[in-house]
């Protein structure tokens, strides 16, 4: 597998996860990332940043 393919796959997975997380927030007021890593924690912030970067990479494609 090429590095490009792996990056695309990880980007796709992160964007889907982010979209599903925001859907859960909107419908059920449940933030999965915050529940897993703690609201406002360093881990949660890293995940949110990675999802944002993945979305930007997808937009640039």
mmCIF file as Biopython writes it, N, C-alpha, C and O atoms, coordinates in Angstrom:
data_model
#
loop_
_atom_site.group_PDB
_atom_site.id
_atom_site.type_symbol
_atom_site.label_atom_id
_atom_site.label_alt_id
_atom_site.label_comp_id
_atom_site.label_asym_id
_atom_site.label_entity_id
_atom_site.label_seq_id
_atom_site.pdbx_PDB_ins_code
_atom_site.Cartn_x
_atom_site.Cartn_y
_atom_site.Cartn_z
_atom_site.occupancy
_atom_site.B_iso_or_equiv
_atom_site.auth_seq_id
_atom_site.auth_asym_id
_atom_site.pdbx_PDB_model_num
ATOM 1   N N  . UNK A ? 1  ? 0.833   -1.186 0.000  1.0 0.0 1  A 1 
ATOM 2   C CA . UNK A ? 1  ? 0.000   0.000  0.000  1.0 0.0 1  A 1 
ATOM 3   C C  . UNK A ? 1  ? 0.878   1.249  0.000  1.0 0.0 1  A 1 
ATOM 4   O O  . UNK A ? 1  ? 1.907   1.311  0.672  1.0 0.0 1  A 1 
ATOM 5   N N  . UNK A ? 2  ? 0.450   2.217  -0.756 1.0 0.0 2  A 1 
ATOM 6   C CA . UNK A ? 2  ? 1.230   3.447  -0.816 1.0 0.0 2  A 1 
ATOM 7   C C  . UNK A ? 2  ? 0.854   4.369  0.345  1.0 0.0 2  A 1 
ATOM 8   O O  . UNK A ? 2  ? -0.221  4.253  0.934  1.0 0.0 2  A 1 
ATOM 9   N N  . UNK A ? 3  ? 1.758   5.276  0.652  1.0 0.0 3  A 1 
ATOM 10  C CA . UNK A ? 3  ? 1.530   6.245  1.722  1.0 0.0 3  A 1 
ATOM 11  C C  . UNK A ? 3  ? 0.337   7.126  1.401  1.0 0.0 3  A 1 
ATOM 12  O O  . UNK A ? 3  ? -0.430  7.487  2.294  1.0 0.0 3  A 1 
ATOM 13  N N  . UNK A ? 4  ? 0.176   7.476  0.122  1.0 0.0 4  A 1 
ATOM 14  C CA . UNK A ? 4  ? -0.950  8.312  -0.300 1.0 0.0 4  A 1 
ATOM 15  C C  . UNK A ? 4  ? -2.282  7.626  0.002  1.0 0.0 4  A 1 
ATOM 16  O O  . UNK A ? 4  ? -3.212  8.262  0.498  1.0 0.0 4  A 1 
ATOM 17  N N  . UNK A ? 5  ? -2.373  6.331  -0.298 1.0 0.0 5  A 1 
ATOM 18  C CA . UNK A ? 5  ? -3.594  5.571  -0.044 1.0 0.0 5  A 1 
ATOM 19  C C  . UNK A ? 5  ? -3.903  5.516  1.452  1.0 0.0 5  A 1 
ATOM 20  O O  . UNK A ? 5  ? -5.054  5.685  1.853  1.0 0.0 5  A 1 
ATOM 21  N N  . UNK A ? 6  ? -2.896  5.283  2.265  1.0 0.0 6  A 1 
ATOM 22  C CA . UNK A ? 6  ? -3.092  5.206  3.719  1.0 0.0 6  A 1 
ATOM 23  C C  . UNK A ? 6  ? -3.558  6.559  4.255  1.0 0.0 6  A 1 
ATOM 24  O O  . UNK A ? 6  ? -4.469  6.614  5.081  1.0 0.0 6  A 1 
ATOM 25  N N  . UNK A ? 7  ? -2.941  7.654  3.793  1.0 0.0 7  A 1 
ATOM 26  C CA . UNK A ? 7  ? -3.353  8.988  4.220  1.0 0.0 7  A 1 
ATOM 27  C C  . UNK A ? 7  ? -4.802  9.264  3.830  1.0 0.0 7  A 1 
ATOM 28  O O  . UNK A ? 7  ? -5.561  9.818  4.625  1.0 0.0 7  A 1 
ATOM 29  N N  . UNK A ? 8  ? -5.191  8.882  2.613  1.0 0.0 8  A 1 
ATOM 30  C CA . UNK A ? 8  ? -6.579  9.072  2.175  1.0 0.0 8  A 1 
ATOM 31  C C  . UNK A ? 8  ? -7.538  8.273  3.038  1.0 0.0 8  A 1 
ATOM 32  O O  . UNK A ? 8  ? -8.596  8.779  3.412  1.0 0.0 8  A 1 
ATOM 33  N N  . UNK A ? 9  ? -7.196  7.056  3.356  1.0 0.0 9  A 1 
ATOM 34  C CA . UNK A ? 9  ? -8.060  6.209  4.175  1.0 0.0 9  A 1 
ATOM 35  C C  . UNK A ? 9  ? -8.223  6.781  5.581  1.0 0.0 9  A 1 
ATOM 36  O O  . UNK A ? 9  ? -9.340  6.847  6.095  1.0 0.0 9  A 1 
ATOM 37  N N  . UNK A ? 10 ? -7.128  7.191  6.203  1.0 0.0 10 A 1 
ATOM 38  C CA . UNK A ? 10 ? -7.188  7.777  7.546  1.0 0.0 10 A 1 
ATOM 39  C C  . UNK A ? 10 ? -8.000  9.065  7.518  1.0 0.0 10 A 1 
ATOM 40  O O  . UNK A ? 10 ? -8.804  9.316  8.416  1.0 0.0 10 A 1 
ATOM 41  N N  . UNK A ? 11 ? -7.790  9.883  6.487  1.0 0.0 11 A 1 
ATOM 42  C CA . UNK A ? 11 ? -8.541  11.136 6.339  1.0 0.0 11 A 1 
ATOM 43  C C  . UNK A ? 11 ? -10.031 10.854 6.237  1.0 0.0 11 A 1 
ATOM 44  O O  . UNK A ? 11 ? -10.835 11.498 6.911  1.0 0.0 11 A 1 
ATOM 45  N N  . UNK A ? 12 ? -10.398 9.908  5.407  1.0 0.0 12 A 1 
ATOM 46  C CA . UNK A ? 12 ? -11.798 9.528  5.224  1.0 0.0 12 A 1 
ATOM 47  C C  . UNK A ? 12 ? -12.414 9.054  6.537  1.0 0.0 12 A 1 
ATOM 48  O O  . UNK A ? 12 ? -13.515 9.472  6.894  1.0 0.0 12 A 1 
ATOM 49  N N  . UNK A ? 13 ? -11.713 8.192  7.249  1.0 0.0 13 A 1 
ATOM 50  C CA . UNK A ? 13 ? -12.224 7.662  8.517  1.0 0.0 13 A 1 
ATOM 51  C C  . UNK A ? 13 ? -12.412 8.783  9.538  1.0 0.0 13 A 1 
ATOM 52  O O  . UNK A ? 13 ? -13.428 8.821  10.231 1.0 0.0 13 A 1 
ATOM 53  N N  . UNK A ? 14 ? -11.439 9.699  9.637  1.0 0.0 14 A 1 
ATOM 54  C CA . UNK A ? 14 ? -11.553 10.795 10.596 1.0 0.0 14 A 1 
ATOM 55  C C  . UNK A ? 14 ? -12.730 11.714 10.275 1.0 0.0 14 A 1 
ATOM 56  O O  . UNK A ? 14 ? -13.448 12.141 11.179 1.0 0.0 14 A 1 
ATOM 57  N N  . UNK A ? 15 ? -12.929 12.021 8.995  1.0 0.0 15 A 1 
ATOM 58  C CA . UNK A ? 15 ? -14.043 12.900 8.620  1.0 0.0 15 A 1 
ATOM 59  C C  . UNK A ? 15 ? -15.381 12.218 8.895  1.0 0.0 15 A 1 
ATOM 60  O O  . UNK A ? 15 ? -16.311 12.862 9.381  1.0 0.0 15 A 1 
ATOM 61  N N  . UNK A ? 16 ? -15.488 10.945 8.594  1.0 0.0 16 A 1 
ATOM 62  C CA . UNK A ? 16 ? -16.734 10.216 8.886  1.0 0.0 16 A 1 
ATOM 63  C C  . UNK A ? 16 ? -16.981 10.181 10.387 1.0 0.0 16 A 1 
ATOM 64  O O  . UNK A ? 16 ? -18.103 10.410 10.837 1.0 0.0 16 A 1 
ATOM 65  N N  . UNK A ? 17 ? -15.940 9.896  11.165 1.0 0.0 17 A 1 
ATOM 66  C CA . UNK A ? 17 ? -16.084 9.876  12.624 1.0 0.0 17 A 1 
ATOM 67  C C  . UNK A ? 17 ? -16.516 11.246 13.143 1.0 0.0 17 A 1 
ATOM 68  O O  . UNK A ? 17 ? -17.390 11.340 14.005 1.0 0.0 17 A 1 
ATOM 69  N N  . UNK A ? 18 ? -15.905 12.304 12.620 1.0 0.0 18 A 1 
ATOM 70  C CA . UNK A ? 18 ? -16.262 13.654 13.043 1.0 0.0 18 A 1 
ATOM 71  C C  . UNK A ? 18 ? -17.708 13.987 12.713 1.0 0.0 18 A 1 
ATOM 72  O O  . UNK A ? 18 ? -18.421 14.574 13.527 1.0 0.0 18 A 1 
ATOM 73  N N  . UNK A ? 19 ? -18.133 13.610 11.518 1.0 0.0 19 A 1 
ATOM 74  C CA . UNK A ? 19 ? -19.521 13.864 11.122 1.0 0.0 19 A 1 
ATOM 75  C C  . UNK A ? 19 ? -20.493 13.086 12.003 1.0 0.0 19 A 1 
ATOM 76  O O  . UNK A ? 19 ? -21.519 13.624 12.419 1.0 0.0 19 A 1 
ATOM 77  N N  . UNK A ? 20 ? -20.184 11.849 12.283 1.0 0.0 20 A 1 
ATOM 78  C CA . UNK A ? 20 ? -21.053 11.051 13.156 1.0 0.0 20 A 1 
ATOM 79  C C  . UNK A ? 20 ? -21.076 11.625 14.575 1.0 0.0 20 A 1 
ATOM 80  O O  . UNK A ? 20 ? -22.123 11.641 15.221 1.0 0.0 20 A 1 
ATOM 81  N N  . UNK A ? 21 ? -19.937 12.090 15.054 1.0 0.0 21 A 1 
ATOM 82  C CA . UNK A ? 21 ? -19.882 12.688 16.383 1.0 0.0 21 A 1 
ATOM 83  C C  . UNK A ? 21 ? -20.768 13.926 16.451 1.0 0.0 21 A 1 
ATOM 84  O O  . UNK A ? 21 ? -21.535 14.088 17.400 1.0 0.0 21 A 1 
ATOM 85  N N  . UNK A ? 22 ? -20.666 14.821 15.428 1.0 0.0 22 A 1 
ATOM 86  C CA . UNK A ? 22 ? -21.510 16.021 15.423 1.0 0.0 22 A 1 
ATOM 87  C C  . UNK A ? 22 ? -22.984 15.665 15.277 1.0 0.0 22 A 1 
ATOM 88  O O  . UNK A ? 22 ? -23.847 16.349 15.829 1.0 0.0 22 A 1 
ATOM 89  N N  . UNK A ? 23 ? -23.276 14.603 14.540 1.0 0.0 23 A 1 
ATOM 90  C CA . UNK A ? 23 ? -24.665 14.131 14.455 1.0 0.0 23 A 1 
ATOM 91  C C  . UNK A ? 23 ? -25.182 13.701 15.813 1.0 0.0 23 A 1 
ATOM 92  O O  . UNK A ? 23 ? -26.316 14.011 16.178 1.0 0.0 23 A 1 
ATOM 93  N N  . UNK A ? 24 ? -24.357 12.989 16.561 1.0 0.0 24 A 1 
ATOM 94  C CA . UNK A ? 24 ? -24.745 12.556 17.912 1.0 0.0 24 A 1 
ATOM 95  C C  . UNK A ? 24 ? -24.941 13.760 18.829 1.0 0.0 24 A 1 
ATOM 96  O O  . UNK A ? 24 ? -25.854 13.770 19.655 1.0 0.0 24 A 1 
ATOM 97  N N  . UNK A ? 25 ? -24.078 14.782 18.685 1.0 0.0 25 A 1 
ATOM 98  C CA . UNK A ? 25 ? -24.219 15.996 19.493 1.0 0.0 25 A 1 
ATOM 99  C C  . UNK A ? 25 ? -25.540 16.675 19.159 1.0 0.0 25 A 1 
ATOM 100 O O  . UNK A ? 25 ? -26.273 17.086 20.058 1.0 0.0 25 A 1 
ATOM 101 N N  . UNK A ? 26 ? -25.844 16.794 17.879 1.0 0.0 26 A 1 
ATOM 102 C CA . UNK A ? 26 ? -27.061 17.477 17.462 1.0 0.0 26 A 1 
ATOM 103 C C  . UNK A ? 26 ? -28.329 16.746 17.834 1.0 0.0 26 A 1 
ATOM 104 O O  . UNK A ? 26 ? -29.303 17.377 18.247 1.0 0.0 26 A 1 
ATOM 105 N N  . UNK A ? 27 ? -28.345 15.443 17.702 1.0 0.0 27 A 1 
ATOM 106 C CA . UNK A ? 27 ? -29.565 14.667 17.946 1.0 0.0 27 A 1 
ATOM 107 C C  . UNK A ? 27 ? -29.734 14.308 19.421 1.0 0.0 27 A 1 
ATOM 108 O O  . UNK A ? 27 ? -30.820 14.470 19.978 1.0 0.0 27 A 1 
ATOM 109 N N  . UNK A ? 28 ? -28.679 13.826 20.048 1.0 0.0 28 A 1 
ATOM 110 C CA . UNK A ? 28 ? -28.787 13.281 21.401 1.0 0.0 28 A 1 
ATOM 111 C C  . UNK A ? 28 ? -28.029 14.075 22.466 1.0 0.0 28 A 1 
ATOM 112 O O  . UNK A ? 28 ? -28.086 13.728 23.646 1.0 0.0 28 A 1 
ATOM 113 N N  . UNK A ? 29 ? -27.323 15.130 22.069 1.0 0.0 29 A 1 
ATOM 114 C CA . UNK A ? 29 ? -26.485 15.910 22.977 1.0 0.0 29 A 1 
ATOM 115 C C  . UNK A ? 29 ? -25.424 15.025 23.648 1.0 0.0 29 A 1 
ATOM 116 O O  . UNK A ? 29 ? -25.134 15.162 24.837 1.0 0.0 29 A 1 
ATOM 117 N N  . UNK A ? 30 ? -24.853 14.112 22.845 1.0 0.0 30 A 1 
ATOM 118 C CA . UNK A ? 30 ? -23.808 13.205 23.324 1.0 0.0 30 A 1 
ATOM 119 C C  . UNK A ? 30 ? -22.562 13.441 22.477 1.0 0.0 30 A 1 
ATOM 120 O O  . UNK A ? 30 ? -22.592 13.240 21.263 1.0 0.0 30 A 1 
ATOM 121 N N  . UNK A ? 31 ? -21.473 13.863 23.105 1.0 0.0 31 A 1 
ATOM 122 C CA . UNK A ? 31 ? -20.205 14.084 22.418 1.0 0.0 31 A 1 
ATOM 123 C C  . UNK A ? 31 ? -19.298 12.907 22.741 1.0 0.0 31 A 1 
ATOM 124 O O  . UNK A ? 31 ? -18.750 12.814 23.839 1.0 0.0 31 A 1 
ATOM 125 N N  . UNK A ? 32 ? -19.145 12.004 21.767 1.0 0.0 32 A 1 
ATOM 126 C CA . UNK A ? 32 ? -18.378 10.776 21.981 1.0 0.0 32 A 1 
ATOM 127 C C  . UNK A ? 32 ? -16.909 11.091 22.295 1.0 0.0 32 A 1 
ATOM 128 O O  . UNK A ? 32 ? -16.317 10.472 23.179 1.0 0.0 32 A 1 
ATOM 129 N N  . UNK A ? 33 ? -16.328 12.047 21.576 1.0 0.0 33 A 1 
ATOM 130 C CA . UNK A ? 33 ? -14.920 12.402 21.806 1.0 0.0 33 A 1 
ATOM 131 C C  . UNK A ? 33 ? -14.734 12.893 23.238 1.0 0.0 33 A 1 
ATOM 132 O O  . UNK A ? 33 ? -13.802 12.475 23.925 1.0 0.0 33 A 1 
ATOM 133 N N  . UNK A ? 34 ? -15.621 13.782 23.686 1.0 0.0 34 A 1 
ATOM 134 C CA . UNK A ? 34 ? -15.527 14.312 25.049 1.0 0.0 34 A 1 
ATOM 135 C C  . UNK A ? 34 ? -15.720 13.208 26.080 1.0 0.0 34 A 1 
ATOM 136 O O  . UNK A ? 34 ? -15.077 13.216 27.130 1.0 0.0 34 A 1 
ATOM 137 N N  . UNK A ? 35 ? -16.593 12.268 25.786 1.0 0.0 35 A 1 
ATOM 138 C CA . UNK A ? 35 ? -16.806 11.160 26.732 1.0 0.0 35 A 1 
ATOM 139 C C  . UNK A ? 35 ? -15.597 10.242 26.812 1.0 0.0 35 A 1 
ATOM 140 O O  . UNK A ? 35 ? -15.273 9.725  27.881 1.0 0.0 35 A 1 
ATOM 141 N N  . UNK A ? 36 ? -14.928 10.039 25.680 1.0 0.0 36 A 1 
ATOM 142 C CA . UNK A ? 36 ? -13.767 9.148  25.671 1.0 0.0 36 A 1 
ATOM 143 C C  . UNK A ? 36 ? -12.534 9.794  26.291 1.0 0.0 36 A 1 
ATOM 144 O O  . UNK A ? 36 ? -11.775 9.136  27.002 1.0 0.0 36 A 1 
ATOM 145 N N  . UNK A ? 37 ? -12.334 11.091 26.018 1.0 0.0 37 A 1 
ATOM 146 C CA . UNK A ? 37 ? -11.090 11.745 26.425 1.0 0.0 37 A 1 
ATOM 147 C C  . UNK A ? 37 ? -11.267 12.790 27.516 1.0 0.0 37 A 1 
ATOM 148 O O  . UNK A ? 37 ? -10.280 13.269 28.074 1.0 0.0 37 A 1 
ATOM 149 N N  . UNK A ? 38 ? -12.508 13.153 27.830 1.0 0.0 38 A 1 
ATOM 150 C CA . UNK A ? 38 ? -12.770 14.189 28.821 1.0 0.0 38 A 1 
ATOM 151 C C  . UNK A ? 38 ? -13.000 15.533 28.151 1.0 0.0 38 A 1 
ATOM 152 O O  . UNK A ? 38 ? -12.221 15.948 27.293 1.0 0.0 38 A 1 
ATOM 153 N N  . UNK A ? 39 ? -14.053 16.199 28.537 1.0 0.0 39 A 1 
ATOM 154 C CA . UNK A ? 39 ? -14.421 17.481 27.936 1.0 0.0 39 A 1 
ATOM 155 C C  . UNK A ? 39 ? -13.299 18.503 28.131 1.0 0.0 39 A 1 
ATOM 156 O O  . UNK A ? 39 ? -12.873 18.768 29.255 1.0 0.0 39 A 1 
ATOM 157 N N  . UNK A ? 40 ? -12.832 19.068 27.024 1.0 0.0 40 A 1 
ATOM 158 C CA . UNK A ? 40 ? -11.786 20.084 27.077 1.0 0.0 40 A 1 
ATOM 159 C C  . UNK A ? 40 ? -10.392 19.553 27.360 1.0 0.0 40 A 1 
ATOM 160 O O  . UNK A ? 40 ? -9.463  20.331 27.576 1.0 0.0 40 A 1 
ATOM 161 N N  . UNK A ? 41 ? -10.236 18.232 27.360 1.0 0.0 41 A 1 
ATOM 162 C CA . UNK A ? 41 ? -8.917  17.654 27.664 1.0 0.0 41 A 1 
ATOM 163 C C  . UNK A ? 41 ? -7.976  17.791 26.469 1.0 0.0 41 A 1 
ATOM 164 O O  . UNK A ? 41 ? -8.404  18.073 25.349 1.0 0.0 41 A 1 
ATOM 165 N N  . UNK A ? 42 ? -6.715  17.591 26.728 1.0 0.0 42 A 1 
ATOM 166 C CA . UNK A ? 42 ? -5.703  17.650 25.671 1.0 0.0 42 A 1 
ATOM 167 C C  . UNK A ? 42 ? -6.005  16.599 24.600 1.0 0.0 42 A 1 
ATOM 168 O O  . UNK A ? 42 ? -5.903  16.883 23.406 1.0 0.0 42 A 1 
ATOM 169 N N  . UNK A ? 43 ? -6.376  15.392 25.021 1.0 0.0 43 A 1 
ATOM 170 C CA . UNK A ? 43 ? -6.682  14.314 24.072 1.0 0.0 43 A 1 
ATOM 171 C C  . UNK A ? 43 ? -7.844  14.665 23.164 1.0 0.0 43 A 1 
ATOM 172 O O  . UNK A ? 43 ? -7.788  14.423 21.959 1.0 0.0 43 A 1 
ATOM 173 N N  . UNK A ? 44 ? -8.899  15.236 23.734 1.0 0.0 44 A 1 
ATOM 174 C CA . UNK A ? 44 ? -10.063 15.629 22.938 1.0 0.0 44 A 1 
ATOM 175 C C  . UNK A ? 44 ? -9.674  16.716 21.944 1.0 0.0 44 A 1 
ATOM 176 O O  . UNK A ? 44 ? -10.100 16.681 20.789 1.0 0.0 44 A 1 
ATOM 177 N N  . UNK A ? 45 ? -8.870  17.679 22.382 1.0 0.0 45 A 1 
ATOM 178 C CA . UNK A ? 45 ? -8.446  18.751 21.483 1.0 0.0 45 A 1 
ATOM 179 C C  . UNK A ? 45 ? -7.627  18.205 20.328 1.0 0.0 45 A 1 
ATOM 180 O O  . UNK A ? 45 ? -7.775  18.662 19.195 1.0 0.0 45 A 1 
ATOM 181 N N  . UNK A ? 46 ? -6.769  17.238 20.596 1.0 0.0 46 A 1 
ATOM 182 C CA . UNK A ? 46 ? -5.963  16.627 19.528 1.0 0.0 46 A 1 
ATOM 183 C C  . UNK A ? 46 ? -6.868  15.939 18.512 1.0 0.0 46 A 1 
ATOM 184 O O  . UNK A ? 46 ? -6.667  16.079 17.306 1.0 0.0 46 A 1 
ATOM 185 N N  . UNK A ? 47 ? -7.856  15.202 18.991 1.0 0.0 47 A 1 
ATOM 186 C CA . UNK A ? 47 ? -8.780  14.515 18.083 1.0 0.0 47 A 1 
ATOM 187 C C  . UNK A ? 47 ? -9.545  15.523 17.243 1.0 0.0 47 A 1 
ATOM 188 O O  . UNK A ? 47 ? -9.666  15.344 16.031 1.0 0.0 47 A 1 
ATOM 189 N N  . UNK A ? 48 ? -10.065 16.579 17.858 1.0 0.0 48 A 1 
ATOM 190 C CA . UNK A ? 48 ? -10.792 17.606 17.109 1.0 0.0 48 A 1 
ATOM 191 C C  . UNK A ? 48 ? -9.892  18.251 16.054 1.0 0.0 48 A 1 
ATOM 192 O O  . UNK A ? 48 ? -10.337 18.504 14.935 1.0 0.0 48 A 1 
ATOM 193 N N  . UNK A ? 49 ? -8.638  18.518 16.399 1.0 0.0 49 A 1 
ATOM 194 C CA . UNK A ? 49 ? -7.703  19.114 15.441 1.0 0.0 49 A 1 
ATOM 195 C C  . UNK A ? 49 ? -7.431  18.147 14.286 1.0 0.0 49 A 1 
ATOM 196 O O  . UNK A ? 49 ? -7.404  18.559 13.126 1.0 0.0 49 A 1 
ATOM 197 N N  . UNK A ? 50 ? -7.231  16.875 14.596 1.0 0.0 50 A 1 
ATOM 198 C CA . UNK A ? 50 ? -6.992  15.883 13.543 1.0 0.0 50 A 1 
ATOM 199 C C  . UNK A ? 50 ? -8.187  15.782 12.598 1.0 0.0 50 A 1 
ATOM 200 O O  . UNK A ? 50 ? -8.012  15.665 11.386 1.0 0.0 50 A 1 
ATOM 201 N N  . UNK A ? 51 ? -9.393  15.826 13.145 1.0 0.0 51 A 1 
ATOM 202 C CA . UNK A ? 51 ? -10.600 15.775 12.311 1.0 0.0 51 A 1 
ATOM 203 C C  . UNK A ? 51 ? -10.679 17.017 11.431 1.0 0.0 51 A 1 
ATOM 204 O O  . UNK A ? 51 ? -11.029 16.919 10.255 1.0 0.0 51 A 1 
ATOM 205 N N  . UNK A ? 52 ? -10.360 18.177 11.982 1.0 0.0 52 A 1 
ATOM 206 C CA . UNK A ? 52 ? -10.363 19.407 11.200 1.0 0.0 52 A 1 
ATOM 207 C C  . UNK A ? 52 ? -9.335  19.385 10.086 1.0 0.0 52 A 1 
ATOM 208 O O  . UNK A ? 52 ? -9.629  19.791 8.962  1.0 0.0 52 A 1 
ATOM 209 N N  . UNK A ? 53 ? -8.134  18.916 10.384 1.0 0.0 53 A 1 
ATOM 210 C CA . UNK A ? 53 ? -7.083  18.812 9.365  1.0 0.0 53 A 1 
ATOM 211 C C  . UNK A ? 53 ? -7.500  17.822 8.279  1.0 0.0 53 A 1 
ATOM 212 O O  . UNK A ? 53 ? -7.264  18.060 7.095  1.0 0.0 53 A 1 
ATOM 213 N N  . UNK A ? 54 ? -8.118  16.713 8.684  1.0 0.0 54 A 1 
ATOM 214 C CA . UNK A ? 54 ? -8.583  15.720 7.711  1.0 0.0 54 A 1 
ATOM 215 C C  . UNK A ? 54 ? -9.636  16.333 6.784  1.0 0.0 54 A 1 
ATOM 216 O O  . UNK A ? 54 ? -9.625  16.072 5.581  1.0 0.0 54 A 1 
ATOM 217 N N  . UNK A ? 55 ? -10.533 17.133 7.325  1.0 0.0 55 A 1 
ATOM 218 C CA . UNK A ? 55 ? -11.540 17.786 6.504  1.0 0.0 55 A 1 
ATOM 219 C C  . UNK A ? 55 ? -10.895 18.748 5.508  1.0 0.0 55 A 1 
ATOM 220 O O  . UNK A ? 55 ? -11.300 18.803 4.346  1.0 0.0 55 A 1 
ATOM 221 N N  . UNK A ? 56 ? -9.901  19.501 5.953  1.0 0.0 56 A 1 
ATOM 222 C CA . UNK A ? 56 ? -9.202  20.425 5.058  1.0 0.0 56 A 1 
ATOM 223 C C  . UNK A ? 56 ? -8.507  19.655 3.942  1.0 0.0 56 A 1 
ATOM 224 O O  . UNK A ? 56 ? -8.548  20.072 2.784  1.0 0.0 56 A 1 
ATOM 225 N N  . UNK A ? 57 ? -7.869  18.537 4.278  1.0 0.0 57 A 1 
ATOM 226 C CA . UNK A ? 57 ? -7.208  17.718 3.266  1.0 0.0 57 A 1 
ATOM 227 C C  . UNK A ? 57 ? -8.219  17.187 2.247  1.0 0.0 57 A 1 
ATOM 228 O O  . UNK A ? 57 ? -7.927  17.143 1.052  1.0 0.0 57 A 1 
ATOM 229 N N  . UNK A ? 58 ? -9.394  16.789 2.706  1.0 0.0 58 A 1 
ATOM 230 C CA . UNK A ? 58 ? -10.416 16.308 1.784  1.0 0.0 58 A 1 
ATOM 231 C C  . UNK A ? 58 ? -10.909 17.430 0.871  1.0 0.0 58 A 1 
ATOM 232 O O  . UNK A ? 58 ? -11.176 17.201 -0.309 1.0 0.0 58 A 1 
ATOM 233 N N  . UNK A ? 59 ? -11.028 18.640 1.414  1.0 0.0 59 A 1 
ATOM 234 C CA . UNK A ? 59 ? -11.454 19.775 0.591  1.0 0.0 59 A 1 
ATOM 235 C C  . UNK A ? 59 ? -10.421 20.116 -0.473 1.0 0.0 59 A 1 
ATOM 236 O O  . UNK A ? 59 ? -10.776 20.572 -1.560 1.0 0.0 59 A 1 
ATOM 237 N N  . UNK A ? 60 ? -9.165  19.902 -0.174 1.0 0.0 60 A 1 
ATOM 238 C CA . UNK A ? 60 ? -8.092  20.227 -1.113 1.0 0.0 60 A 1 
ATOM 239 C C  . UNK A ? 60 ? -7.974  19.195 -2.236 1.0 0.0 60 A 1 
ATOM 240 O O  . UNK A ? 60 ? -7.339  19.470 -3.254 1.0 0.0 60 A 1 
ATOM 241 N N  . UNK A ? 61 ? -8.563  18.033 -2.074 1.0 0.0 61 A 1 
ATOM 242 C CA . UNK A ? 61 ? -8.494  16.980 -3.091 1.0 0.0 61 A 1 
ATOM 243 C C  . UNK A ? 61 ? -9.222  17.392 -4.326 1.0 0.0 61 A 1 
ATOM 244 O O  . UNK A ? 61 ? -9.274  16.633 -5.294 1.0 0.0 61 A 1 
#
